[in-house]
């Protein structure tokens, strides 16, 4: 099990995922933070990046904020 700390930027022009020097990941998402669209896009982005199923990714904390704690089951 892997735990990631993420800073999410919704409404970005491009979709990207990068790890910062401090260990916090920055996810730029095209979706707006409305009706869980940004969270769904984040889970899809993490699934592609870490080559795992979407069902293996859980947002543990911060589902309604920009700072999120996400776990990925191996």
N, CA, C and O atoms as a Tinker XYZ file with bonds, in Angstrom:
   296  protein
     1  N      0.848000   -1.180000    0.000000    73     2
     2  CA     0.000000    0.000000    0.000000    64     1     3
     3  C      0.891000    1.239000    0.000000    63     2     4     5
     4  O      1.848000    1.337000    0.767000    81     3
     5  N      0.559000    2.161000   -0.861000    73     3     6
     6  CA     1.328000    3.395000   -1.011000    64     5     7
     7  C      0.412000    4.571000   -0.669000    63     6     8     9
     8  O     -0.749000    4.595000   -1.078000    81     7
     9  N      0.931000    5.539000    0.077000    73     7    10
    10  CA     0.163000    6.731000    0.438000    64     9    11
    11  C      0.828000    7.952000   -0.179000    63    10    12    13
    12  O      2.037000    8.147000   -0.051000    81    11
    13  N      0.029000    8.764000   -0.843000    73    11    14
    14  CA     0.543000    9.962000   -1.504000    64    13    15
    15  C     -0.147000   11.193000   -0.945000    63    14    16    17
    16  O     -1.335000   11.166000   -0.622000    81    15
    17  N      0.613000   12.267000   -0.838000    73    15    18
    18  CA     0.034000   13.560000   -0.499000    64    17    19
    19  C      0.000000   14.357000   -1.798000    63    18    20    21
    20  O      1.018000   14.513000   -2.472000    81    19
    21  N     -1.191000   14.861000   -2.139000    73    19    22
    22  CA    -1.381000   15.534000   -3.415000    64    21    23
    23  C     -1.906000   16.946000   -3.235000    63    22    24    25
    24  O     -2.709000   17.221000   -2.344000    81    23
    25  N     -1.440000   17.831000   -4.094000    73    23    26
    26  CA    -2.021000   19.168000   -4.201000    64    25    27
    27  C     -2.671000   19.213000   -5.573000    63    26    28    29
    28  O     -2.010000   19.007000   -6.590000    81    27
    29  N     -3.959000   19.482000   -5.596000    73    27    30
    30  CA    -4.724000   19.421000   -6.835000    64    29    31
    31  C     -5.044000   20.826000   -7.332000    63    30    32    33
    32  O     -5.443000   21.699000   -6.561000    81    31
    33  N     -4.861000   21.024000   -8.633000    73    31    34
    34  CA    -5.209000   22.298000   -9.263000    64    33    35
    35  C     -6.259000   22.011000  -10.342000    63    34    36    37
    36  O     -5.918000   21.580000  -11.444000    81    35
    37  N     -7.539000   22.251000  -10.020000    73    35    38
    38  CA    -8.585000   22.032000  -11.031000    64    37    39
    39  C     -8.627000   23.173000  -12.045000    63    38    40    41
    40  O     -7.994000   24.212000  -11.858000    81    39
    41  N     -9.383000   22.961000  -13.116000    73    39    42
    42  CA    -9.546000   23.960000  -14.185000    64    41    43
    43  C     -8.237000   24.358000  -14.845000    63    42    44    45
    44  O     -8.097000   25.492000  -15.303000    81    43
    45  N     -7.277000   23.442000  -14.902000    73    43    46
    46  CA    -5.996000   23.733000  -15.554000    64    45    47
    47  C     -6.148000   23.541000  -17.069000    63    46    48    49
    48  O     -7.073000   22.874000  -17.531000    81    47
    49  N     -5.237000   24.129000  -17.821000    73    47    50
    50  CA    -5.297000   23.977000  -19.280000    64    49    51
    51  C     -4.898000   22.580000  -19.717000    63    50    52    53
    52  O     -5.468000   22.031000  -20.661000    81    51
    53  N     -3.918000   22.003000  -19.031000    73    51    54
    54  CA    -3.460000   20.662000  -19.394000    64    53    55
    55  C     -3.532000   19.756000  -18.178000    63    54    56    57
    56  O     -3.548000   20.212000  -17.035000    81    55
    57  N     -3.574000   18.468000  -18.455000    73    55    58
    58  CA    -3.603000   17.470000  -17.378000    64    57    59
    59  C     -2.181000   16.967000  -17.159000    63    58    60    61
    60  O     -1.510000   16.551000  -18.103000    81    59
    61  N     -1.721000   17.007000  -15.898000    73    59    62
    62  CA    -0.374000   16.522000  -15.612000    64    61    63
    63  C     -0.268000   16.053000  -14.164000    63    62    64    65
    64  O     -1.092000   16.395000  -13.316000    81    63
    65  N      0.760000   15.270000  -13.909000    73    63    66
    66  CA     1.042000   14.764000  -12.571000    64    65    67
    67  C      2.554000   14.769000  -12.394000    63    66    68    69
    68  O      3.280000   14.166000  -13.184000    81    67
    69  N      3.028000   15.454000  -11.352000    73    67    70
    70  CA     4.473000   15.546000  -11.111000    64    69    71
    71  C      4.737000   15.569000   -9.615000    63    70    72    73
    72  O      3.941000   16.087000   -8.831000    81    71
    73  N      5.881000   14.994000   -9.237000    73    71    74
    74  CA     6.263000   14.989000   -7.829000    64    73    75
    75  C      7.201000   16.152000   -7.558000    63    74    76    77
    76  O      8.174000   16.365000   -8.281000    81    75
    77  N      6.889000   16.912000   -6.491000    73    75    78
    78  CA     7.714000   18.046000   -6.117000    64    77    79
    79  C      8.914000   17.628000   -5.295000    63    78    80    81
    80  O      9.020000   16.475000   -4.878000    81    79
    81  N      9.813000   18.560000   -5.064000    73    79    82
    82  CA    11.016000   18.288000   -4.286000    64    81    83
    83  C     10.701000   17.909000   -2.844000    63    82    84    85
    84  O     11.464000   17.175000   -2.216000    81    83
    85  N      9.584000   18.403000   -2.315000    73    83    86
    86  CA     9.210000   18.119000   -0.929000    64    85    87
    87  C      8.431000   16.818000   -0.784000    63    86    88    89
    88  O      7.988000   16.486000    0.315000    81    87
    89  N      8.257000   16.072000   -1.883000    73    87    90
    90  CA     7.554000   14.796000   -1.830000    64    89    91
    91  C      6.058000   14.907000   -2.069000    63    90    92    93
    92  O      5.370000   13.890000   -2.158000    81    91
    93  N      5.548000   16.122000   -2.174000    73    91    94
    94  CA     4.127000   16.322000   -2.437000    64    93    95
    95  C      3.910000   16.303000   -3.949000    63    94    96    97
    96  O      4.629000   16.971000   -4.692000    81    95
    97  N      2.921000   15.539000   -4.399000    73    95    98
    98  CA     2.610000   15.448000   -5.817000    64    97    99
    99  C      1.703000   16.604000   -6.215000    63    98   100   101
   100  O      0.834000   17.000000   -5.439000    81    99
   101  N      1.893000   17.151000   -7.416000    73    99   102
   102  CA     1.035000   18.201000   -7.955000    64   101   103
   103  C      0.268000   17.618000   -9.135000    63   102   104   105
   104  O      0.859000   17.181000  -10.122000    81   103
   105  N     -1.054000   17.618000   -9.017000    73   103   106
   106  CA    -1.911000   17.122000  -10.090000    64   105   107
   107  C     -2.677000   18.291000  -10.682000    63   106   108   109
   108  O     -3.425000   18.972000   -9.980000    81   107
   109  N     -2.492000   18.523000  -11.971000    73   107   110
   110  CA    -3.242000   19.559000  -12.669000    64   109   111
   111  C     -4.339000   18.857000  -13.456000    63   110   112   113
   112  O     -4.069000   17.966000  -14.261000    81   111
   113  N     -5.589000   19.273000  -13.210000    73   111   114
   114  CA    -6.740000   18.619000  -13.801000    64   113   115
   115  C     -7.543000   19.604000  -14.634000    63   114   116   117
   116  O     -7.646000   20.781000  -14.290000    81   115
   117  N     -8.113000   19.116000  -15.734000    73   115   118
   118  CA    -8.930000   19.962000  -16.590000    64   117   119
   119  C    -10.333000   20.159000  -16.020000    63   118   120   121
   120  O    -10.966000   21.183000  -16.278000    81   119
   121  N    -10.817000   19.203000  -15.259000    73   119   122
   122  CA   -12.191000   19.235000  -14.752000    64   121   123
   123  C    -12.382000   20.286000  -13.666000    63   122   124   125
   124  O    -11.450000   20.598000  -12.925000    81   123
   125  N    -13.592000   20.830000  -13.573000    73   123   126
   126  CA   -13.895000   21.751000  -12.475000    64   125   127
   127  C    -14.197000   20.969000  -11.200000    63   126   128   129
   128  O    -14.583000   19.802000  -11.269000    81   127
   129  N    -14.027000   21.591000  -10.052000    73   127   130
   130  CA   -14.292000   20.890000   -8.784000    64   129   131
   131  C    -15.791000   20.887000   -8.452000    63   130   132   133
   132  O    -16.199000   21.375000   -7.398000    81   131
   133  N    -16.598000   20.338000   -9.352000    73   131   134
   134  CA   -18.052000   20.320000   -9.193000    64   133   135
   135  C    -18.547000   18.886000   -9.334000    63   134   136   137
   136  O    -18.159000   18.180000  -10.265000    81   135
   137  N    -19.397000   18.458000   -8.417000    73   135   138
   138  CA   -20.030000   17.128000   -8.456000    64   137   139
   139  C    -19.016000   15.987000   -8.532000    63   138   140   141
   140  O    -19.313000   14.941000   -9.109000    81   139
   141  N    -17.836000   16.167000   -7.965000    73   139   142
   142  CA   -16.844000   15.096000   -7.928000    64   141   143
   143  C    -16.129000   14.848000   -9.244000    63   142   144   145
   144  O    -15.431000   13.844000   -9.381000    81   143
   145  N    -16.285000   15.733000  -10.210000    73   143   146
   146  CA   -15.641000   15.530000  -11.519000    64   145   147
   147  C    -14.125000   15.567000  -11.415000    63   146   148   149
   148  O    -13.439000   14.760000  -12.042000    81   147
   149  N    -13.594000   16.500000  -10.625000    73   147   150
   150  CA   -12.138000   16.600000  -10.481000    64   149   151
   151  C    -11.587000   15.374000   -9.751000    63   150   152   153
   152  O    -10.519000   14.877000  -10.109000    81   151
   153  N    -12.295000   14.883000   -8.741000    73   151   154
   154  CA   -11.840000   13.685000   -8.028000    64   153   155
   155  C    -11.845000   12.466000   -8.946000    63   154   156   157
   156  O    -10.932000   11.643000   -8.881000    81   155
   157  N    -12.861000   12.340000   -9.799000    73   155   158
   158  CA   -12.918000   11.222000  -10.744000    64   157   159
   159  C    -11.771000   11.309000  -11.746000    63   158   160   161
   160  O    -11.168000   10.291000  -12.086000    81   159
   161  N    -11.464000   12.523000  -12.225000    73   159   162
   162  CA   -10.347000   12.693000  -13.154000    64   161   163
   163  C     -9.015000   12.400000  -12.468000    63   162   164   165
   164  O     -8.106000   11.836000  -13.077000    81   163
   165  N     -8.906000   12.787000  -11.190000    73   163   166
   166  CA    -7.686000   12.511000  -10.429000    64   165   167
   167  C     -7.463000   11.010000  -10.298000    63   166   168   169
   168  O     -6.345000   10.532000  -10.491000    81   167
   169  N     -8.506000   10.266000   -9.975000    73   167   170
   170  CA    -8.382000    8.813000   -9.828000    64   169   171
   171  C     -7.989000    8.179000  -11.159000    63   170   172   173
   172  O     -7.163000    7.266000  -11.185000    81   171
   173  N     -8.567000    8.645000  -12.260000    73   171   174
   174  CA    -8.202000    8.122000  -13.580000    64   173   175
   175  C     -6.748000    8.444000  -13.922000    63   174   176   177
   176  O     -6.040000    7.606000  -14.479000    81   175
   177  N     -6.305000    9.650000  -13.592000    73   175   178
   178  CA    -4.922000   10.063000  -13.862000    64   177   179
   179  C     -3.933000    9.218000  -13.052000    63   178   180   181
   180  O     -2.922000    8.759000  -13.585000    81   179
   181  N     -4.227000    9.015000  -11.769000    73   179   182
   182  CA    -3.356000    8.195000  -10.930000    64   181   183
   183  C     -3.347000    6.745000  -11.411000    63   182   184   185
   184  O     -2.305000    6.089000  -11.386000    81   183
   185  N     -4.491000    6.249000  -11.844000    73   183   186
   186  CA    -4.588000    4.883000  -12.349000    64   185   187
   187  C     -3.686000    4.684000  -13.566000    63   186   188   189
   188  O     -2.994000    3.671000  -13.671000    81   187
   189  N     -3.695000    5.644000  -14.475000    73   187   190
   190  CA    -2.834000    5.562000  -15.659000    64   189   191
   191  C     -1.362000    5.676000  -15.289000    63   190   192   193
   192  O     -0.532000    4.930000  -15.808000    81   191
   193  N     -1.034000    6.604000  -14.396000    73   191   194
   194  CA     0.362000    6.861000  -14.042000    64   193   195
   195  C      0.994000    5.682000  -13.306000    63   194   196   197
   196  O      2.133000    5.312000  -13.591000    81   195
   197  N      0.262000    5.093000  -12.363000    73   195   198
   198  CA     0.819000    4.006000  -11.559000    64   197   199
   199  C      0.427000    2.621000  -12.074000    63   198   200   201
   200  O      0.722000    1.616000  -11.426000    81   199
   201  N     -0.226000    2.557000  -13.217000    73   199   202
   202  CA    -0.617000    1.305000  -13.861000    64   201   203
   203  C     -1.355000    0.377000  -12.900000    63   202   204   205
   204  O     -0.952000   -0.765000  -12.681000    81   203
   205  N     -2.436000    0.889000  -12.337000    73   203   206
   206  CA    -3.255000    0.086000  -11.441000    64   205   207
   207  C     -4.723000    0.334000  -11.769000    63   206   208   209
   208  O     -5.050000    1.199000  -12.582000    81   207
   209  N     -5.600000   -0.429000  -11.131000    73   207   210
   210  CA    -7.036000   -0.267000  -11.361000    64   209   211
   211  C     -7.557000    0.943000  -10.596000    63   210   212   213
   212  O     -7.008000    1.314000   -9.558000    81   211
   213  N     -8.608000    1.549000  -11.109000    73   211   214
   214  CA    -9.218000    2.688000  -10.422000    64   213   215
   215  C     -9.762000    2.273000   -9.057000    63   214   216   217
   216  O     -9.777000    3.074000   -8.122000    81   215
   217  N    -10.207000    1.028000   -8.944000    73   215   218
   218  CA   -10.766000    0.527000   -7.681000    64   217   219
   219  C     -9.703000    0.416000   -6.592000    63   218   220   221
   220  O    -10.039000    0.340000   -5.410000    81   219
   221  N     -8.428000    0.405000   -6.971000    73   219   222
   222  CA    -7.334000    0.301000   -6.001000    64   221   223
   223  C     -6.949000    1.659000   -5.416000    63   222   224   225
   224  O     -6.086000    1.721000   -4.541000    81   223
   225  N     -7.565000    2.745000   -5.875000    73   223   226
   226  CA    -7.217000    4.098000   -5.436000    64   225   227
   227  C     -8.344000    4.642000   -4.566000    63   226   228   229
   228  O     -9.515000    4.594000   -4.943000    81   227
   229  N     -7.971000    5.164000   -3.390000    73   227   230
   230  CA    -8.945000    5.714000   -2.449000    64   229   231
   231  C     -8.479000    7.082000   -1.976000    63   230   232   233
   232  O     -7.315000    7.261000   -1.619000    81   231
   233  N     -9.395000    8.048000   -1.977000    73   231   234
   234  CA    -9.097000    9.357000   -1.403000    64   233   235
   235  C     -9.441000    9.273000    0.078000    63   234   236   237
   236  O    -10.616000    9.261000    0.448000    81   235
   237  N     -8.410000    9.215000    0.930000    73   235   238
   238  CA    -8.598000    9.043000    2.368000    64   237   239
   239  C     -8.999000   10.331000    3.061000    63   238   240   241
   240  O     -9.818000   10.314000    3.980000    81   239
   241  N     -8.431000   11.447000    2.630000    73   239   242
   242  CA    -8.716000   12.735000    3.274000    64   241   243
   243  C     -8.642000   13.835000    2.230000    63   242   244   245
   244  O     -7.857000   13.755000    1.285000    81   243
   245  N     -9.464000   14.862000    2.404000    73   243   246
   246  CA    -9.406000   16.031000    1.550000    64   245   247
   247  C    -10.218000   15.932000    0.283000    63   246   248   249
   248  O     -9.903000   16.611000   -0.694000    81   247
   249  N    -11.255000   15.108000    0.260000    73   247   250
   250  CA   -12.059000   14.945000   -0.953000    64   249   251
   251  C    -12.688000   16.264000   -1.397000    63   250   252   253
   252  O    -12.946000   16.457000   -2.585000    81   251
   253  N    -12.934000   17.167000   -0.458000    73   251   254
   254  CA   -13.537000   18.445000   -0.807000    64   253   255
   255  C    -12.552000   19.596000   -0.885000    63   254   256   257
   256  O    -12.960000   20.741000   -1.077000    81   255
   257  N    -11.261000   19.315000   -0.738000    73   255   258
   258  CA   -10.258000   20.378000   -0.740000    64   257   259
   259  C     -9.194000   20.153000   -1.782000    63   258   260   261
   260  O     -9.254000   19.192000   -2.550000    81   259
   261  N     -8.216000   21.043000   -1.809000    73   259   262
   262  CA    -7.129000   20.925000   -2.786000    64   261   263
   263  C     -6.003000   20.023000   -2.302000    63   262   264   265
   264  O     -5.311000   19.416000   -3.121000    81   263
   265  N     -5.805000   19.921000   -1.008000    73   263   266
   266  CA    -4.791000   19.007000   -0.464000    64   265   267
   267  C     -5.468000   17.679000   -0.165000    63   266   268   269
   268  O     -6.449000   17.634000    0.577000    81   267
   269  N     -4.953000   16.603000   -0.735000    73   267   270
   270  CA    -5.591000   15.297000   -0.594000    64   269   271
   271  C     -4.567000   14.258000   -0.124000    63   270   272   273
   272  O     -3.373000   14.358000   -0.407000    81   271
   273  N     -5.069000   13.276000    0.591000    73   271   274
   274  CA    -4.283000   12.119000    0.997000    64   273   275
   275  C     -4.893000   10.917000    0.298000    63   274   276   277
   276  O     -6.054000   10.581000    0.532000    81   275
   277  N     -4.110000   10.265000   -0.565000    73   275   278
   278  CA    -4.614000    9.194000   -1.409000    64   277   279
   279  C     -3.819000    7.927000   -1.134000    63   278   280   281
   280  O     -2.597000    7.974000   -0.993000    81   279
   281  N     -4.513000    6.794000   -1.058000    73   279   282
   282  CA    -3.828000    5.505000   -0.917000    64   281   283
   283  C     -4.029000    4.703000   -2.191000    63   282   284   285
   284  O     -5.091000    4.733000   -2.813000    81   283
   285  N     -2.966000    3.979000   -2.562000    73   283   286
   286  CA    -2.994000    3.111000   -3.736000    64   285   287
   287  C     -2.640000    1.713000   -3.269000    63   286   288   289
   288  O     -1.559000    1.480000   -2.728000    81   287
   289  N     -3.565000    0.779000   -3.483000    73   287   290
   290  CA    -3.333000   -0.614000   -3.094000    64   289   291
   291  C     -2.509000   -1.291000   -4.165000    63   290   292   293
   292  O     -2.805000   -1.156000   -5.352000    81   291
   293  N     -1.476000   -2.020000   -3.764000    73   291   294
   294  CA    -0.604000   -2.714000   -4.728000    64   293   295
   295  C     -1.201000   -4.043000   -5.157000    63   294   296
   296  O     -0.604000   -4.757000   -5.961000    81   295
